Amino acid sequence: MTPLVIGVTSHRDIPAGEIEPIRLRVRAFFERLKADFPGLPMVVLSALAEGGDQLVAEEALDAGARLVAPLPLPRDLYIDDFNDPQVRANFERLCSHAEVVLLPRLMEKPRHVIGLPGQARDRQYATTGVYIASHCHILLAIWDGNEAGGLGGTAQIVHYHLTGTPPGLVERHVHARHVLGGGDESLLYHVVSSRDGNGDGDGDDPAQGLQSLQEGWRTTDEPGFSQVMPTDFRLMFSRMAEFNDECVRHADAIKAAPSSMPGTHGSATETIDRVFHAADWLAVHFRRRVVTALRLTYTLAAMMGIAFTLYAHMPGNDSLIYLFLALFATGGVVAILAHRRGWHRKYLDYRALAEGLRVQSCWHRAGISASADHEFAHDNFLQKQNIELGWIRNVMRAASLDASVHPEEPSDAALAAVIAEWVGESGKSGQLHYYEVKTAERTGLHHITEMIGSISLWGGISISVFLAVFALKLSEHAKVSLVTTMAVLSIAAAVREAYAYRKADRELIRQYRFMQRIFGSARAALDRTNNPAIQRSILLALGDAALTEHAEWTLMQRERQVEHSKL
């Protein structure tokens, strides 16, 4: 199940008099989350540093949360930062209950470089803080609110979480998430703490305008404190819980269905692949419901038009008006059912989630995600869309957590497997073959729509000419029959055209052709080189293009749900 991930950043030097009040606030915070989102198991990310990190970790375990501990240094070096024997013992105890993470790129520097105080060691702490802020849905900050110059300190991590601006010495490309997304993923729960800078138990004052033990929600757009979680975030977390519910409801069918992803048991991407399989199955499931609802609704619309035409033109068919009303009511029931159960929205959301996870898994297995300490495909996916779609990025972020907890060294064999599985070959396999088939399929359906339109057009013209030539020779009944036939042809063409528009046939043909072209270009570029680095750069560009196209497709299709009022 997709979890709700809470990251922790905190001061180490919390005054003794504030520890228990803060503990009570943290405990209440976890209790509220459990009550509000019972369908989301909690995962807490804590570096287990002295002070608030350990306090939150203790409360998280008591609340039944899974504890993941990303450490900035190997345990034997990290524990040297704890002078108090009791703090050391608590650290070891918490480690025994946590999944300890040694971030892959944190271990690159020699021990003698990071073993002593200095810039290299500070960079390790900053990178860990960025990792926690990047992988969490909510950042819990126990912080005095003061800006600080220390690299990787609580102030910098909070600032990064809210603005996307990384600590100065963390090498990272410019982050577009918050610029484009409007802060829709930057949720902070701030518990104000003083600092015991002198070690005498008395706290230094928090920032101006803040009071010790004050608490509340903060976002990029609303920097002030709120006692109620912002509505947008509540909706996002509710969508995540809804996805979990659907996975549980259809668990047997999902498990029985074959998956298009390898999902090797015990692999780093096992969780990503498992969530992909569930999202893919649910997308297909709800697509079938949407297509069934559309076909039934537009069939009813055609029958309504024909019934009313016969009623209007053919004498002695007064009962047809009751058939018209019955068909209209039936169509209304279908549309209301589809809308209330969210079939169209779920289909689009789960398809977008599946495609994002496909790219994320392929990138990770090919060794692409390892080139950036903490970034995955969710960073810029669907950022320009509405707030509701933020839950998709949250699920991707949570799924990527296990991949970073259990890292694997990328190999050339894994890269080759990803190329074969994801890109594939023309006419044989992979996404290239899939889009070739889909392009041909959609083009054929579009030709049917055009053919029906042509039959209606030329049939109507032919009947009009016939009526003009033989107007004086035809009986009134024959004229009415011919006019009725013209109306029926027009209704059939109009309904088919409306159905094709609602399914976005023309746009999908363009999309499938575009996707076929970029996968074909990627295949050709991959065939021209044996250099793994170049091949990875090709897959990176391919994934970026695919994510952008899927985002645009989701936005386009989201406006075309089953709506009875527009028939």
C-alpha positions as CSV (number, residue, x, y, z in Angstrom):
1,M,0.0,0.0,0.0
2,T,1.1,3.5,-0.7
3,P,2.2,5.2,2.5
4,L,2.0,8.7,3.8
5,V,5.7,9.7,4.2
6,I,6.6,12.2,6.9
7,G,10.1,13.6,7.0
8,V,11.8,15.1,10.0
9,T,14.2,18.0,10.4
10,S,15.0,19.4,13.9
11,H,17.4,21.2,16.1
12,R,19.6,19.1,18.3
13,D,19.7,21.6,21.2
14,I,16.1,21.7,22.4
15,P,15.8,23.1,25.9
16,A,15.0,20.5,28.5
17,G,11.8,22.3,29.5
18,E,10.4,22.1,26.0
19,I,11.1,18.4,25.3
20,E,8.0,16.9,26.9
21,P,5.6,19.6,25.5
22,I,7.0,19.1,22.0
23,R,6.7,15.3,22.5
24,L,3.0,15.7,23.3
25,R,2.5,17.9,20.1
26,V,4.3,15.3,17.9
27,R,2.2,12.5,19.4
28,A,-1.0,14.4,18.7
29,F,0.2,15.2,15.2
30,F,0.6,11.5,14.4
31,E,-2.7,10.7,16.0
32,R,-4.5,13.2,13.8
33,L,-2.9,11.8,10.7
34,K,-3.9,8.3,11.6
35,A,-7.5,9.4,12.3
36,D,-7.8,11.6,9.1
37,F,-6.2,9.1,6.7
38,P,-6.6,5.6,8.1
39,G,-6.1,4.1,4.6
40,L,-2.5,5.5,4.5
41,P,0.1,3.7,6.5
42,M,2.7,6.1,7.9
43,V,6.5,6.1,7.1
44,V,8.7,8.4,9.0
45,L,12.1,9.5,7.6
46,S,14.5,10.6,10.4
47,A,18.3,10.9,10.5
48,L,18.1,9.9,14.2
49,A,20.2,12.9,15.2
50,E,20.2,14.1,18.8
51,G,17.2,16.1,19.9
52,G,14.1,16.3,17.8
53,D,15.1,13.6,15.3
54,Q,15.2,10.9,17.9
55,L,12.1,12.3,19.7
56,V,10.0,12.1,16.6
57,A,11.4,8.6,15.8
58,E,10.3,7.3,19.2
59,E,6.8,8.7,18.8
60,A,6.6,7.3,15.2
61,L,7.4,3.8,16.4
62,D,4.8,4.1,19.2
63,A,2.3,5.2,16.6
64,G,3.0,2.1,14.5
65,A,4.8,3.9,11.7
66,R,7.6,2.3,9.7
67,L,10.9,4.1,10.5
68,V,13.4,4.7,7.8
69,A,16.7,6.3,8.9
70,P,18.9,7.9,6.2
71,L,22.2,8.4,7.8
72,P,24.7,11.1,6.7
73,L,27.7,9.0,7.7
74,P,28.5,5.4,8.4
75,R,27.2,4.5,11.8
76,D,30.6,4.2,13.4
77,L,31.4,7.8,12.3
78,Y,28.0,9.2,12.9
79,I,27.8,8.1,16.5
80,D,30.9,10.1,17.2
81,D,28.7,13.2,16.9
82,F,26.8,12.1,20.1
83,N,28.7,13.0,23.2
84,D,26.0,11.9,25.7
85,P,26.1,8.1,26.4
86,Q,22.4,8.1,26.8
87,V,21.9,9.7,23.3
88,R,24.3,7.1,21.8
89,A,22.4,4.2,23.4
90,N,19.1,5.7,22.2
91,F,20.5,6.0,18.7
92,E,21.6,2.3,18.7
93,R,18.1,1.3,20.0
94,L,16.3,3.2,17.3
95,C,18.6,1.8,14.6
96,S,17.6,-1.7,15.7
97,H,13.9,-0.8,14.9
98,A,14.6,1.2,11.7
99,E,15.5,0.5,8.1
100,V,18.9,2.2,8.0
101,V,19.8,3.8,4.7
102,L,23.3,4.6,3.6
103,L,22.6,6.8,0.5
104,P,24.7,5.5,-2.4
105,R,26.5,8.7,-3.2
106,L,27.1,9.6,0.4
107,M,29.7,6.9,0.5
108,E,31.9,8.0,-2.3
109,K,34.2,10.2,-0.3
110,P,37.1,8.6,1.6
111,R,36.5,8.1,5.3
112,H,39.4,10.3,6.3
113,V,37.7,13.2,4.5
114,I,34.3,12.9,6.1
115,G,35.6,11.6,9.4
116,L,36.7,15.0,10.6
117,P,34.7,18.3,10.9
118,G,34.7,20.3,7.8
119,Q,33.0,21.2,4.6
120,A,32.9,17.6,3.3
121,R,31.2,16.3,6.4
122,D,28.7,19.2,6.4
123,R,27.9,18.3,2.8
124,Q,26.9,14.8,3.9
125,Y,24.4,16.3,6.4
126,A,23.0,18.7,3.8
127,T,22.5,15.9,1.2
128,T,20.7,13.8,3.8
129,G,18.4,16.7,4.6
130,V,17.6,17.2,0.9
131,Y,17.0,13.5,0.6
132,I,14.5,13.5,3.4
133,A,12.7,16.7,2.1
134,S,12.6,15.3,-1.4
135,H,11.0,11.9,-0.5
136,C,8.4,13.1,2.1
137,H,4.9,14.3,1.6
138,I,4.9,16.3,4.9
139,L,8.0,17.8,6.5
140,L,7.8,18.0,10.3
141,A,10.1,20.7,11.4
142,I,11.0,21.4,15.1
143,W,12.6,24.7,14.5
144,D,13.0,28.2,16.0
145,G,12.2,29.9,12.7
146,N,15.5,31.7,12.5
147,E,17.6,31.8,9.4
148,A,21.0,30.2,9.9
149,G,24.2,30.0,7.9
150,G,25.1,26.5,8.8
151,L,25.2,24.1,5.8
152,G,22.5,21.5,6.0
153,G,20.9,23.0,9.1
154,T,17.1,22.9,9.8
155,A,16.5,26.4,8.4
156,Q,18.1,25.4,5.0
157,I,16.2,22.1,4.8
158,V,12.9,23.9,5.5
159,H,13.7,26.6,2.9
160,Y,14.5,23.9,0.4
161,H,11.3,22.0,1.1
162,L,9.2,25.2,0.7
163,T,11.0,26.8,-2.3
164,G,13.0,24.0,-4.0
165,T,16.3,26.0,-3.4
166,P,18.9,23.5,-2.3
167,P,21.6,24.2,0.4
168,G,24.5,26.0,-1.2
169,L,27.0,23.1,-1.3
170,V,24.6,20.4,-2.6
171,E,25.2,19.9,-6.3
172,R,21.9,19.8,-8.0
173,H,20.4,21.2,-11.2
174,V,17.9,24.0,-11.0
175,H,14.7,22.6,-9.7
176,A,11.5,23.6,-11.5
177,R,9.0,21.9,-9.3
178,H,7.9,24.8,-7.1
179,V,8.2,27.4,-9.9
180,L,5.7,25.5,-12.1
181,G,3.7,23.7,-9.4
182,G,2.8,26.7,-7.3
183,G,3.9,25.1,-4.0
184,D,1.4,22.3,-4.3
185,E,3.7,19.7,-2.7
186,S,5.4,21.8,-0.1
187,L,3.5,21.0,3.1
188,L,5.3,21.8,6.3
189,Y,4.1,21.1,9.9
190,H,6.1,23.5,12.1
191,V,6.5,23.1,15.8
192,V,8.3,26.1,17.2
193,S,11.2,25.3,19.5
194,S,13.7,27.5,21.3
195,R,17.4,26.5,21.3
196,D,19.5,25.7,24.3
197,G,22.6,27.3,22.8
198,N,24.4,27.6,26.2
199,G,23.6,24.2,27.5
200,D,22.0,25.7,30.6
201,G,18.5,24.5,29.9
202,D,17.2,28.0,29.1
203,G,16.1,28.5,25.5
204,D,17.2,31.2,23.2
205,D,14.1,33.0,21.7
206,P,12.5,31.9,18.5
207,A,12.4,34.2,15.5
208,Q,10.4,37.4,15.8
209,G,6.7,36.9,15.6
210,L,6.9,33.2,16.8
211,Q,6.4,31.8,20.2
212,S,7.8,28.6,21.7
213,L,5.6,25.6,21.3
214,Q,3.5,27.3,18.6
215,E,2.5,24.8,15.9
216,G,0.6,24.6,12.7
217,W,0.6,23.9,8.9
218,R,2.6,26.0,6.5
219,T,2.9,26.0,2.7
220,T,4.8,28.0,0.1
221,D,1.7,30.0,-0.8
222,E,0.6,30.4,2.8
223,P,3.7,31.0,5.0
224,G,1.6,31.7,8.1
225,F,0.4,29.1,10.6
226,S,-2.9,27.2,10.0
227,Q,-4.5,24.9,12.4
228,V,-6.3,23.0,9.7
229,M,-4.5,21.1,6.9
230,P,-5.0,22.9,3.6
231,T,-7.8,21.6,1.5
232,D,-5.7,20.9,-1.5
233,F,-3.4,18.6,0.5
234,R,-6.3,16.9,2.2
235,L,-7.7,16.1,-1.3
236,M,-4.3,14.8,-2.5
237,F,-3.9,12.4,0.5
238,S,-7.6,11.3,0.1
239,R,-6.8,10.4,-3.5
240,M,-3.8,8.4,-2.3
241,A,-6.1,6.5,0.2
242,E,-8.6,6.0,-2.6
243,F,-6.0,4.4,-4.7
244,N,-5.0,2.1,-1.8
245,D,-8.7,1.1,-1.4
246,E,-9.0,0.2,-5.1
247,C,-5.9,-1.9,-4.9
248,V,-7.3,-3.8,-1.9
249,R,-10.7,-4.1,-3.5
250,H,-9.3,-5.7,-6.7
251,A,-6.3,-7.4,-5.1
252,D,-7.1,-10.9,-6.4
253,A,-7.6,-9.8,-10.0
254,I,-4.5,-7.6,-10.0
255,K,-2.4,-10.4,-8.6
256,A,-3.7,-12.9,-11.2
257,A,-3.1,-10.6,-14.1
258,P,0.2,-10.8,-16.0
259,S,2.4,-7.7,-15.6
260,S,4.3,-6.0,-18.4
261,M,7.1,-5.1,-16.0
262,P,9.7,-7.6,-14.6
263,G,9.1,-6.8,-10.9
264,T,11.8,-9.3,-9.8
265,H,11.3,-10.2,-6.1
266,G,13.8,-8.5,-3.9
267,S,15.0,-6.1,-6.6
268,A,15.4,-2.4,-5.9
269,T,12.5,-1.5,-8.1
270,E,10.2,-4.2,-6.7
271,T,7.9,-1.7,-5.1
272,I,7.8,0.6,-8.1
273,D,7.0,-2.3,-10.4
274,R,4.3,-3.6,-8.0
275,V,2.6,-0.2,-7.8
276,F,2.9,0.1,-11.6
277,H,1.2,-3.3,-12.1
278,A,-1.7,-2.2,-9.8
279,A,-2.1,1.2,-11.5
280,D,-1.9,-0.3,-15.0
281,W,-4.5,-2.9,-14.2
282,L,-6.8,-0.3,-12.6
283,A,-6.4,2.0,-15.6
284,V,-7.5,-0.8,-17.9
285,H,-10.3,-1.7,-15.6
286,F,-11.8,1.8,-15.4
287,R,-11.1,2.4,-19.1
288,R,-13.4,-0.5,-19.9
289,R,-16.1,1.0,-17.7
290,V,-15.6,4.5,-19.4
291,V,-15.8,3.0,-22.9
292,T,-18.9,1.0,-22.0
293,A,-20.6,4.1,-20.5
294,L,-19.6,6.2,-23.6
295,R,-20.9,3.6,-26.1
296,L,-24.1,3.1,-24.2
297,T,-24.7,6.8,-23.8
298,Y,-24.1,7.7,-27.4
299,T,-26.1,4.7,-28.6
300,L,-29.0,6.0,-26.5
301,A,-28.4,9.5,-27.9
302,A,-28.7,8.1,-31.4
303,M,-31.9,6.2,-30.5
304,M,-33.3,9.3,-28.9
305,G,-32.7,11.3,-32.1
306,I,-34.3,8.6,-34.3
307,A,-37.3,8.2,-31.9
308,F,-38.0,11.9,-31.9
309,T,-37.6,12.2,-35.7
310,L,-40.1,9.4,-36.2
311,Y,-42.4,10.9,-33.7
312,A,-42.2,14.3,-35.4
313,H,-42.6,13.1,-39.0
314,M,-44.5,9.9,-39.0
315,P,-48.2,10.1,-38.0
316,G,-49.6,7.6,-35.6
317,N,-46.4,7.2,-33.5
318,D,-47.3,9.2,-30.4
319,S,-45.9,6.5,-28.2
320,L,-42.4,7.3,-29.4
321,I,-42.3,10.4,-27.2
322,Y,-42.4,8.1,-24.2
323,L,-39.6,6.0,-25.7
324,F,-37.6,9.2,-26.2
325,L,-38.0,10.2,-22.5
326,A,-37.2,6.7,-21.3
327,L,-34.0,6.7,-23.4
328,F,-33.1,10.1,-22.1
329,A,-33.6,9.0,-18.5
330,T,-31.5,5.9,-19.1
331,G,-28.7,7.9,-20.5
332,G,-28.9,10.2,-17.5
333,V,-28.6,7.3,-15.1
334,V,-25.5,6.0,-16.9
335,A,-23.8,9.4,-16.9
336,I,-24.6,10.1,-13.2
337,L,-23.3,6.6,-12.2
338,A,-20.1,7.2,-14.2
339,H,-19.6,10.6,-12.7
340,R,-20.3,9.7,-9.1
341,R,-18.0,6.7,-9.2
342,G,-15.3,8.7,-10.9
343,W,-14.6,6.2,-13.6
344,H,-13.3,8.7,-16.1
345,R,-11.1,10.5,-13.5
346,K,-9.7,7.2,-12.1
347,Y,-9.0,5.9,-15.6
348,L,-6.9,9.0,-16.5
349,D,-5.2,9.3,-13.1
350,Y,-4.2,5.6,-12.9
351,R,-3.0,5.6,-16.5
352,A,-0.9,8.7,-15.8
353,L,0.4,7.1,-12.7
354,A,1.3,3.8,-14.5
355,E,3.1,5.6,-17.3
356,G,5.1,7.7,-14.8
357,L,6.1,4.7,-12.8
358,R,7.1,2.9,-16.0
359,V,9.6,5.6,-16.8
360,Q,10.7,5.7,-13.1
361,S,11.4,2.0,-13.0
362,C,13.2,1.9,-16.3
363,W,15.3,4.9,-15.4
364,H,16.3,3.3,-12.1
365,R,17.1,-0.1,-13.4
366,A,19.1,1.5,-16.2
367,G,21.2,3.4,-13.7
368,I,19.8,6.9,-14.7
369,S,18.3,7.9,-11.3
370,A,21.6,7.1,-9.6
371,S,23.1,10.1,-11.3
372,A,21.2,12.4,-9.1
373,D,21.2,11.7,-5.4
374,H,17.5,11.9,-4.8
375,E,15.6,12.8,-8.0
376,F,13.2,10.6,-9.8
377,A,10.6,10.9,-12.6
378,H,8.1,12.5,-10.3
379,D,10.1,15.7,-10.0
380,N,8.5,17.5,-13.0
381,F,5.7,15.1,-14.0
382,L,2.3,16.8,-14.2
383,Q,3.6,19.9,-12.5
384,K,1.6,22.2,-14.7
385,Q,-1.7,20.4,-14.1
386,N,-4.3,21.0,-11.4
387,I,-3.7,20.4,-7.8
388,E,-5.7,17.1,-7.7
389,L,-2.9,15.4,-9.8
390,G,-0.3,16.1,-7.1
391,W,-1.3,12.8,-5.5
392,I,0.2,11.0,-8.5
393,R,3.6,12.5,-7.8
394,N,3.2,11.6,-4.2
395,V,2.6,8.0,-5.0
396,M,5.6,8.0,-7.3
397,R,7.7,9.6,-4.6
398,A,6.6,7.0,-2.0
399,A,7.3,4.2,-4.5
400,S,10.8,5.5,-5.2
401,L,11.6,5.4,-1.5
402,D,12.2,1.6,-1.4
403,A,14.4,1.9,-4.5
404,S,16.7,4.3,-2.6
405,V,16.5,2.3,0.6
406,H,17.8,-0.8,-1.2
407,P,20.0,0.6,-4.0
408,E,21.6,-1.6,-6.6
409,E,24.6,-0.9,-8.8
410,P,23.5,-0.4,-12.4
411,S,25.0,-2.9,-14.8
412,D,25.3,-2.9,-18.6
413,A,23.2,-6.1,-18.6
414,A,20.4,-4.2,-16.8
415,L,20.7,-1.4,-19.3
416,A,20.4,-3.7,-22.2
417,A,17.3,-5.4,-20.6
418,V,15.6,-2.0,-20.1
419,I,16.3,-1.0,-23.7
420,A,14.8,-4.3,-25.0
421,E,11.8,-4.2,-22.7
422,W,11.0,-0.5,-22.8
423,V,12.0,0.7,-26.3
424,G,11.8,-2.7,-28.0
425,E,11.9,-3.3,-31.7
426,S,9.7,-2.2,-34.6
427,G,7.0,-4.8,-35.3
428,K,8.1,-7.0,-32.4
429,S,8.2,-5.6,-28.9
430,G,8.4,-2.8,-26.4
431,Q,6.7,0.6,-26.5
432,L,7.8,1.1,-30.1
433,H,5.7,-1.8,-31.3
434,Y,2.8,-0.8,-28.9
435,Y,2.5,2.7,-30.4
436,E,2.8,1.3,-34.0
437,V,-0.2,-1.0,-33.2
438,K,-2.1,1.8,-31.5
439,T,-1.5,4.3,-34.3
440,A,-2.9,1.8,-36.9
441,E,-5.9,0.9,-34.6
442,R,-6.9,4.6,-34.0
443,T,-6.4,5.5,-37.6
444,G,-8.8,2.7,-38.6
445,L,-11.4,3.9,-36.2
446,H,-11.1,7.4,-37.5
447,H,-11.6,6.2,-41.0
448,I,-14.8,4.5,-39.9
449,T,-16.0,7.9,-38.5
450,E,-15.1,9.6,-41.8
451,M,-16.8,7.0,-43.8
452,I,-20.1,7.3,-41.8
453,G,-19.9,11.1,-42.2
454,S,-19.4,10.7,-46.0
455,I,-22.3,8.3,-46.3
456,S,-24.5,10.7,-44.4
457,L,-23.3,13.7,-46.5
458,W,-23.7,12.0,-49.9
459,G,-26.8,10.2,-48.9
460,G,-28.4,13.4,-47.8
461,I,-27.4,15.2,-51.1
462,S,-28.7,12.3,-53.1
463,I,-32.0,12.3,-51.3
464,S,-32.2,16.1,-51.7
465,V,-31.6,15.9,-55.5
466,F,-34.1,13.0,-55.8
467,L,-36.7,15.1,-54.0
468,A,-36.0,18.1,-56.2
469,V,-36.3,16.1,-59.4
470,F,-39.4,14.1,-58.4
471,A,-41.1,16.6,-56.1
472,L,-44.3,16.7,-58.1
473,K,-44.5,13.0,-58.6
474,L,-43.9,11.7,-55.1
475,S,-46.6,11.0,-52.6
476,E,-46.6,12.8,-49.2
477,H,-45.8,9.6,-47.4
478,A,-42.8,9.0,-49.7
479,K,-41.5,12.5,-49.1
480,V,-41.8,12.1,-45.3
481,S,-40.0,8.8,-45.5
482,L,-37.1,10.3,-47.5
483,V,-36.8,13.3,-45.2
484,T,-36.8,11.0,-42.2
485,T,-34.1,8.9,-43.8
486,M,-32.0,12.1,-44.2
487,A,-32.5,12.9,-40.5
488,V,-31.5,9.4,-39.4
489,L,-28.3,9.6,-41.5
490,S,-27.5,13.0,-40.0
491,I,-28.1,11.7,-36.5
492,A,-25.9,8.7,-37.0
493,A,-23.1,10.8,-38.4
494,A,-23.4,13.5,-35.7
495,V,-23.5,11.0,-32.8
496,R,-20.5,9.1,-34.3
497,E,-18.6,12.4,-34.6
498,A,-19.4,13.4,-31.1
499,Y,-18.4,10.0,-29.8
500,A,-15.0,10.3,-31.7
501,Y,-14.5,13.8,-30.3
502,R,-15.2,12.6,-26.7
503,K,-12.7,9.8,-27.2
504,A,-10.3,12.3,-28.7
505,D,-9.5,10.1,-31.7
506,R,-7.8,12.8,-33.8
507,E,-5.6,13.9,-30.9
508,L,-4.8,10.4,-29.9
509,I,-3.7,9.6,-33.4
510,R,-1.3,12.6,-33.3
511,Q,-0.1,11.5,-29.9
512,Y,0.5,7.9,-30.9
513,R,2.3,9.0,-34.0
514,F,4.5,11.3,-32.0
515,M,5.3,8.6,-29.4
516,Q,6.0,6.1,-32.2
517,R,8.4,8.7,-33.8
518,I,10.3,9.4,-30.6
519,F,10.6,5.7,-29.7
520,G,11.7,5.0,-33.3
521,S,14.3,7.8,-33.1
522,A,15.5,6.5,-29.7
523,R,15.8,3.0,-31.2
524,A,17.8,4.3,-34.1
525,A,20.1,6.4,-31.8
526,L,20.6,3.4,-29.5
527,D,21.6,1.2,-32.4
528,R,24.3,3.6,-33.4
529,T,26.2,3.4,-30.2
530,N,27.5,0.8,-27.7
531,N,28.5,3.4,-25.2
532,P,26.5,2.9,-22.0
533,A,26.8,6.6,-21.0
534,I,25.3,7.7,-24.3
535,Q,22.6,5.1,-24.1
536,R,21.6,6.3,-20.7
537,S,21.4,9.9,-21.9
538,I,19.2,8.8,-24.7
539,L,16.9,7.0,-22.3
540,L,16.8,10.0,-20.1
541,A,15.7,12.2,-23.0
542,L,13.2,9.6,-24.1
543,G,11.7,9.5,-20.6
544,D,11.4,13.3,-20.3
545,A,9.6,13.4,-23.7
546,A,7.3,10.5,-22.7
547,L,6.4,12.1,-19.4
548,T,5.6,15.5,-21.0
549,E,3.4,13.8,-23.6
550,H,1.5,11.8,-21.0
551,A,0.9,14.9,-18.9
552,E,-0.6,16.7,-21.9
553,W,-2.7,13.7,-22.8
554,T,-4.0,13.6,-19.2
555,L,-5.0,17.2,-19.3
556,M,-6.7,16.9,-22.7
557,Q,-8.7,13.8,-21.8
558,R,-9.7,15.1,-18.4
559,E,-12.0,17.6,-20.0
560,R,-13.8,14.9,-22.0
561,Q,-15.7,12.8,-19.5
562,V,-19.2,11.3,-19.9
563,E,-21.6,14.3,-19.6
564,H,-25.3,13.7,-20.3
565,S,-26.1,17.4,-20.6
566,K,-23.9,17.9,-23.7
567,L,-25.4,15.1,-25.8
